[in-house]
Amino acid sequence: MRRNLFWAILTPCILACILIVLIILDSRDSSKDNGKGTYAEPTGIAESTLSPSPSGTPDSTPDSTPESTGTPTSVPTPVPTPTVKPTITAKPTATPTPTPEVKKEEPSDQISPPPETYKVFQSQEGNDYNLVCDSDTHYFLIIDKKDNSIRNTNFKYSSKYEQTEYAPNPILCYKNGYFVFAAQNQIVISDGKTETVLKTFDEGDVYINRLLESENRILAGVELNDLAVIDLTSKKVDIYKGHYRSEFIAFTDDYLCFSKRNRIPAGPYYNYLYSGKEGNAMLLGVIGEIDEHVLDKYTVYIKSGERLFELNLATNELIAPFQPAREFSLYFPVYGDSVIYGLSDMRFINYNESDDTVQAIILPDSLVAECYYNTYYNMALYSIYAKDEEIKKSLPPAGLIGRFGLIDVSVFPLDQSKFPVHSSVKEKLYTGVTSVGEGEIFLLEKYEDYNNESVPFEMIYAWVPIVGETRAYQLYIYVPYGEEKTAYVDLVKQLLGIN
């Protein structure tokens, strides 16, 4: 009886121990399978406690049939074998080869490679920021040099800069802590943090290029035609309209002098000289081609051919090495062969008056004149043009409707010392007093080219000689082809002050 009881108690204990060992071995295998490589974190094995069988009820086994006893015997609670957590020893990590110390490069003027978020078309380096033109979006971008962060200014440059053969840079400069750039139809400055619009052009996108700089000002060309003076002290932009010659510009913080270069058809070049102040240009005179110039403080020395001119920027005075004829100073001083365009009057000296007074023939609104100055013959000759396009179509090819000037018959041969060559007199229209002196008016006929043919044009021709000289005032007006002469006879009389 005792022997059976002993085996009844011992058998469950042995089975429990075997079960615990199996669980431990299985847990070890699982920990090995869950490893993640040499540097995998160890997976802990949870400590499991085998619950004892209820008191008085032995664990059943297939081979044992418990026998009932009168006095129950307490079953000892099996104590689980403590399991030591496996320690996974990581493979020793190879000691990295020490990197040789790299010497820091000194800062250079080169801009660091831009991020992939933009593509540089043009760029300008500043003290704390860089300004970049992004060719993908056309935006001006501010790059902070401290952290290379990007800020969009929301200003764009014009596509004209990608279509021109000239140096295409919408960034004019970085000066006095400001980026100055051309944004579509605006001139803008930026300190890197904020932008300020200094000028907006009404005509749309403009092409602006930098020309010169002084201490606090920038001179720029607008559409290769006008000039813009950008003052960084007053934050103001002055515009000077009209074609300029970039080869001759004198520019300081206080003064601006420039020229407009033109050419007589099939003749020499000449230059209008201007001084500029607060957006107002003053025409100082006209000289021939400019060969050299030197700025000394506020005086510009200009060499034109064999002549040396001095331009005083402080007094706006052009000093020439000779005194021009009176006819060459009626609008402004003219010191070389040139043309004045867009005149509404024709000024001249009346040598039929005792005091040689200066007079002017006022043109009607339908006409405009230009004056050609020839220094060799000391002559000023006016060409008169009609403004009406339909009338121009009925005139000789040049669109010329007439001329006025002082002619020396000893230099320019005329028929009968009075009439244009190859003309014929049809009738005399007037003899008597004019505003210029005693004269005559004739109706002439002269063949001119018209629609690729030589056709006869009628001409109202006035001739007013200077008493006792070989010179005379000549005025003529063409009658447009196919029109009646009456209105044009009246026009000539009106111009000569004949009632």
C-alpha positions in Angstrom: 0.0 0.0 0.0 2.8 2.4 0.9 4.7 1.5 -2.2 1.8 2.2 -4.4 1.3 5.5 -2.7 4.9 6.4 -3.2 4.7 5.9 -6.9 1.5 7.7 -7.1 3.2 10.8 -5.7 6.5 10.4 -7.5 5.1 9.9 -11.0 3.4 13.3 -11.4 6.6 15.0 -10.1 8.7 13.3 -12.7 6.3 14.2 -15.5 6.2 17.8 -14.3 10.0 18.1 -14.4 10.2 16.6 -17.9 7.6 19.1 -19.1 9.5 22.0 -17.7 12.7 20.8 -19.4 10.9 20.6 -22.7 9.5 24.1 -22.4 13.0 25.5 -21.6 14.6 23.8 -24.6 11.8 25.0 -26.9 12.2 28.5 -25.6 16.0 28.4 -26.3 15.4 27.3 -29.9 12.8 30.1 -30.4 15.3 32.7 -29.2 17.8 31.5 -31.7 15.3 31.6 -34.6 14.2 35.2 -33.7 17.7 36.6 -33.8 18.1 39.5 -36.3 21.8 39.1 -37.0 24.9 40.1 -35.3 23.5 43.4 -34.0 20.0 42.1 -33.2 18.7 42.9 -29.8 18.3 39.7 -27.6 14.8 38.3 -27.3 13.9 37.6 -23.6 12.3 34.3 -22.7 9.3 34.8 -20.4 9.4 32.8 -17.2 6.5 30.4 -17.2 5.0 28.9 -14.0 3.5 25.4 -14.2 0.2 25.5 -12.4 -0.1 22.7 -9.8 -2.9 20.2 -10.1 -5.8 20.8 -7.8 -5.1 19.5 -4.3 -6.0 15.8 -4.0 -6.3 15.3 -7.7 -3.2 13.7 -9.2 -2.2 14.5 -12.7 -3.6 11.7 -14.7 -1.3 9.6 -16.8 -2.2 7.0 -19.3 -0.6 4.2 -17.2 -1.8 5.1 -13.8 -5.2 4.6 -12.3 -5.4 6.3 -9.0 -6.8 4.5 -6.2 -9.1 6.2 -3.7 -7.7 6.6 -0.2 -9.4 7.3 2.9 -7.1 10.1 4.0 -6.0 12.5 1.3 -2.3 13.1 1.1 -1.2 16.6 0.3 0.6 16.9 -3.0 3.8 19.0 -2.9 3.7 22.0 -5.2 6.4 21.6 -7.8 8.8 24.4 -7.9 9.8 25.4 -11.5 13.4 25.2 -12.3 14.7 28.8 -12.6 15.7 29.6 -16.2 18.7 31.7 -16.8 18.0 34.3 -19.7 20.4 33.5 -22.5 23.0 36.1 -23.1 23.7 36.7 -26.7 27.2 38.0 -27.3 27.3 40.3 -30.3 30.1 39.9 -32.7 32.8 42.4 -32.1 32.3 45.4 -34.4 35.2 46.2 -36.6 36.9 49.4 -35.5 36.5 51.9 -38.3 39.6 53.3 -39.9 40.1 56.8 -38.6 39.3 59.4 -41.2 42.2 61.8 -41.8 41.4 65.3 -40.7 40.3 67.6 -43.5 41.5 71.1 -43.4 38.7 73.7 -43.8 38.8 75.6 -47.0 38.9 79.4 -46.8 35.6 81.0 -48.1 35.7 81.7 -51.8 33.8 84.0 -54.0 32.2 81.1 -55.8 28.5 80.4 -55.0 27.9 76.9 -53.5 26.1 74.5 -55.8 22.4 75.3 -55.7 19.8 72.8 -54.4 17.9 70.7 -56.8 14.8 72.8 -56.3 16.0 75.5 -58.8 18.1 76.0 -61.8 20.4 79.1 -62.0 20.0 81.4 -65.0 21.9 84.3 -63.3 23.0 84.9 -59.8 24.5 87.7 -57.6 26.3 87.2 -54.3 25.7 89.6 -51.4 27.0 89.8 -47.9 24.5 87.6 -46.1 22.3 86.5 -49.0 22.6 85.5 -52.7 20.1 86.4 -55.4 19.3 83.8 -58.0 17.2 83.8 -61.2 15.5 80.4 -61.4 15.3 79.5 -65.1 12.6 76.9 -64.5 10.1 79.3 -62.9 11.6 82.8 -63.8 11.3 83.7 -60.1 14.0 85.7 -58.2 15.0 83.6 -55.2 16.9 84.8 -52.1 19.3 82.2 -50.7 20.3 82.7 -47.1 24.1 81.9 -46.9 23.8 80.8 -43.2 21.6 77.8 -43.7 21.2 77.7 -47.5 17.4 78.2 -47.1 15.4 79.5 -50.1 12.9 82.3 -50.1 10.8 83.2 -53.2 10.5 87.0 -53.7 7.4 86.5 -55.9 9.0 88.7 -58.5 9.8 87.3 -62.0 12.2 88.3 -64.7 11.1 88.9 -68.2 11.5 86.2 -70.9 13.2 88.9 -73.0 16.4 88.1 -71.1 16.4 84.6 -72.6 15.7 85.9 -76.1 18.4 88.7 -76.5 21.8 88.4 -78.0 23.1 91.0 -75.5 24.5 90.0 -72.1 21.2 88.8 -70.5 21.2 89.6 -66.8 18.1 90.9 -65.1 20.2 91.3 -61.9 21.7 94.8 -62.2 24.1 94.7 -59.3 24.6 94.3 -55.5 25.4 97.7 -54.0 25.3 99.3 -50.6 23.6 96.3 -49.1 20.9 96.1 -51.8 20.3 93.7 -54.7 19.0 95.7 -57.7 17.1 93.8 -60.3 14.6 94.1 -63.2 11.4 92.2 -62.6 9.2 92.2 -65.7 8.0 95.8 -65.8 9.5 96.9 -62.5 12.8 98.0 -61.0 13.1 96.4 -57.5 15.6 96.5 -54.7 16.0 93.9 -51.9 18.1 93.8 -48.7 17.6 90.0 -48.6 14.7 90.2 -46.2 12.2 92.5 -48.0 11.7 93.9 -51.5 10.8 97.4 -52.6 9.5 98.5 -56.0 11.2 101.7 -57.1 9.7 102.0 -60.6 6.9 100.5 -62.6 6.8 100.9 -66.4 3.3 101.2 -68.0 4.4 99.6 -71.3 4.8 96.1 -70.0 7.9 93.9 -69.7 11.1 95.9 -70.3 14.7 94.8 -70.9 17.0 96.7 -68.5 20.8 96.4 -68.6 23.4 98.0 -66.2 25.7 100.6 -67.8 27.6 102.4 -65.0 27.8 102.8 -61.3 28.8 105.7 -59.0 29.1 105.6 -55.2 25.3 105.6 -54.6 23.7 105.5 -58.0 23.3 103.0 -60.9 22.8 104.0 -64.5 20.9 101.5 -66.6 19.6 101.3 -70.1 15.9 100.6 -70.7 15.1 98.7 -73.9 18.5 99.8 -75.3 16.9 103.2 -75.8 16.1 105.2 -72.6 18.2 105.8 -69.5 17.3 105.0 -65.9 19.2 106.5 -62.9 18.6 104.5 -59.8 19.5 106.4 -56.6 19.9 104.0 -53.6 20.0 107.0 -51.2 16.7 108.5 -52.1 15.2 105.3 -53.4 14.2 107.1 -56.5 14.4 106.3 -60.3 14.7 109.0 -62.9 14.0 108.2 -66.6 15.5 109.9 -69.6 13.6 109.2 -72.8 15.2 108.8 -76.2 18.1 107.0 -77.9 21.4 107.2 -76.0 24.9 106.3 -77.0 26.4 104.0 -74.3 29.9 104.8 -75.6 29.7 108.4 -74.3 28.4 108.8 -70.8 29.8 110.7 -67.9 28.2 109.6 -64.6 28.8 110.5 -60.9 26.6 110.9 -57.8 25.9 114.5 -58.8 26.1 114.6 -62.6 24.9 112.9 -65.7 26.0 113.6 -69.3 25.2 111.5 -72.3 24.8 111.8 -76.0 22.3 110.7 -78.7 24.1 109.6 -81.8 22.7 109.9 -85.3 23.8 110.0 -88.8 23.0 112.1 -91.8 21.8 109.8 -94.6 24.9 108.8 -96.6 26.8 111.4 -94.5 28.8 111.7 -91.2 27.7 110.9 -87.6 26.8 113.5 -85.1 26.0 113.7 -81.4 23.4 115.6 -79.4 25.0 116.3 -76.0 22.7 116.3 -72.9 23.0 116.9 -69.2 20.5 115.2 -66.9 19.1 116.2 -63.6 16.1 114.8 -61.7 14.6 113.3 -64.9 15.0 116.5 -67.0 17.4 116.4 -69.9 19.0 119.7 -71.1 20.2 119.8 -74.7 23.6 121.6 -74.6 24.6 121.4 -78.3 25.5 119.2 -81.3 29.0 118.1 -82.2 30.4 115.7 -84.7 31.6 112.2 -84.1 33.1 111.7 -80.6 36.5 110.1 -80.7 37.6 110.4 -77.1 36.4 111.8 -73.8 37.8 112.2 -70.3 36.0 113.2 -67.1 38.0 115.4 -64.6 35.9 116.2 -61.6 32.9 118.1 -63.1 34.5 118.8 -66.5 34.3 116.5 -69.5 36.9 116.9 -72.2 35.6 115.7 -75.6 37.7 115.2 -78.7 35.8 115.4 -82.0 38.0 115.2 -85.0 40.6 117.9 -84.6 38.4 119.9 -82.2 38.5 119.7 -78.4 35.3 120.6 -76.5 34.8 121.2 -72.8 31.6 120.3 -71.1 31.1 121.9 -67.6 28.6 119.7 -65.8 28.3 122.1 -62.9 27.1 125.0 -65.1 25.7 123.0 -68.0 27.9 124.9 -70.4 29.5 123.5 -73.6 32.7 125.4 -74.5 33.8 125.1 -78.2 37.1 126.1 -79.8 35.2 128.3 -82.3 32.1 130.5 -82.6 29.4 129.0 -84.9 27.5 131.1 -87.4 24.3 132.8 -86.2 22.2 130.4 -88.2 23.7 127.5 -86.3 22.5 128.8 -82.9 18.8 129.6 -83.5 17.6 126.5 -81.6 20.8 125.5 -79.8 24.5 125.5 -80.6 25.4 123.4 -83.6 29.1 122.7 -84.1 28.9 120.1 -86.9 26.9 118.8 -89.8 23.6 117.5 -88.4 19.9 117.4 -88.6 17.2 118.6 -86.2 14.0 116.7 -86.4 10.3 117.4 -85.5 10.2 121.2 -85.8 7.0 123.1 -85.8 8.6 126.3 -87.0 11.5 127.3 -89.3 13.8 129.9 -87.8 16.1 132.1 -89.9 17.9 135.5 -90.0 16.2 138.0 -92.2 19.0 139.7 -94.0 16.6 142.0 -95.8 16.1 143.8 -92.4 18.6 146.4 -91.4 19.3 144.7 -88.0 19.3 141.1 -89.4 16.5 140.1 -87.1 15.7 136.5 -86.3 12.3 135.4 -87.6 10.3 132.2 -87.7 7.8 130.8 -90.1 5.2 129.0 -88.1 4.0 125.7 -89.7 0.3 124.6 -89.6 -0.4 121.5 -87.5 -0.6 119.4 -90.7 3.1 119.9 -91.4 6.4 119.2 -89.7 10.0 120.3 -90.6 13.5 119.2 -90.1 16.6 121.3 -90.5 19.8 120.1 -92.1 23.0 122.0 -91.1 26.0 122.0 -93.5 29.1 123.6 -92.0 31.1 123.5 -95.3 28.6 125.8 -97.1 27.5 127.4 -93.8 23.9 126.6 -94.7 20.7 125.7 -92.9 18.1 124.0 -95.1 14.6 123.0 -94.0 12.7 120.0 -95.4 8.9 120.1 -94.9 6.8 116.9 -94.6 3.1 116.3 -94.5 1.8 114.4 -91.5 -1.3 112.9 -93.3 -0.4 109.5 -94.7 -2.8 109.8 -97.6 -1.2 113.0 -98.7 2.2 111.4 -98.5 1.1 108.8 -101.0 0.4 111.5 -103.5 3.9 113.0 -103.2 7.3 112.0 -104.6 8.8 108.9 -102.9 10.5 110.6 -100.0 7.2 112.1 -98.8 8.7 115.5 -99.1 6.1 118.3 -99.7 8.5 121.2 -99.8 11.6 123.1 -98.7 12.8 126.4 -97.3 16.2 127.9 -97.0 18.8 130.6 -97.9 20.4 129.7 -101.3 23.6 131.2 -102.8 23.2 131.1 -106.5 27.0 131.3 -106.9 27.3 127.9 -105.2 24.1 126.2 -106.3 23.3 126.6 -110.0 19.7 127.4 -110.9 17.9 127.9 -114.1 17.9 131.6 -114.9 19.6 132.0 -111.5 16.2 131.5 -109.9 14.4 128.3 -110.7 15.2 124.7 -109.8 17.0 122.7 -112.5 14.7 120.8 -114.9 11.6 122.8 -114.0 9.5 125.0 -116.2 7.4 128.0 -115.4 3.7 127.7 -116.0 2.7 131.1 -114.6 3.5 133.8 -112.1 1.1 133.9 -109.2 2.3 136.9 -107.1 4.8 139.8 -107.0 5.1 142.0 -104.0 5.9 142.2 -100.3 6.3 139.1 -98.1 7.4 138.8 -94.4 10.9 138.0 -95.7 11.1 140.9 -98.3 10.1 141.7 -101.8 9.6 138.5 -103.8 7.7 136.5 -106.4 5.6 133.4 -106.4 5.4 131.1 -109.5 3.6 127.9 -110.5 6.2 125.5 -111.8 6.1 122.1 -113.3 8.8 119.5 -112.5 9.1 115.8 -113.3 9.6 113.5 -110.3 9.5 109.8 -109.7 6.0 108.6 -108.8 4.9 104.9 -108.7 8.0 103.9 -110.7 7.2 106.5 -113.3 8.4 110.0 -114.1 5.4 112.2 -113.9 4.9 116.1 -113.8 4.3 117.6 -110.4 3.0 121.2 -110.0 5.1 123.3 -107.5 4.2 126.5 -105.8 7.6 128.3 -105.8 8.5 131.5 -103.9 11.7 133.5 -104.6 12.8 136.3 -102.3 16.3 137.7 -103.1 18.5 139.6 -100.6 19.1 143.0 -101.9 22.6 143.5 -103.3 23.7 139.8 -102.8 23.8 136.5 -104.7 21.7 134.9 -102.0 17.9 134.5 -101.9 15.2 132.8 -99.8 13.7 129.9 -101.5 10.4 128.3 -100.5 8.4 125.7 -102.5 5.5 123.4 -101.9 4.5 120.4 -104.1 0.9 120.1 -105.1 0.0 116.4 -104.4 -0.5 114.5 -107.5 -4.0 114.8 -108.9 -5.1 117.7 -106.6 -5.9 121.3 -107.4 -3.3 124.0 -106.7 -5.5 126.6 -105.0 -5.1 125.3 -101.4 -1.4 125.1 -101.8 -1.0 128.6 -103.2 -2.9 129.8 -100.2 -0.5 127.8 -98.0 2.6 129.4 -99.4 1.1 132.9 -99.0 0.2 132.0 -95.4 3.8 130.9 -94.7 5.2 134.1 -96.1 2.7 136.3 -94.3 0.9 137.5 -97.5 -2.6 138.8 -96.8 
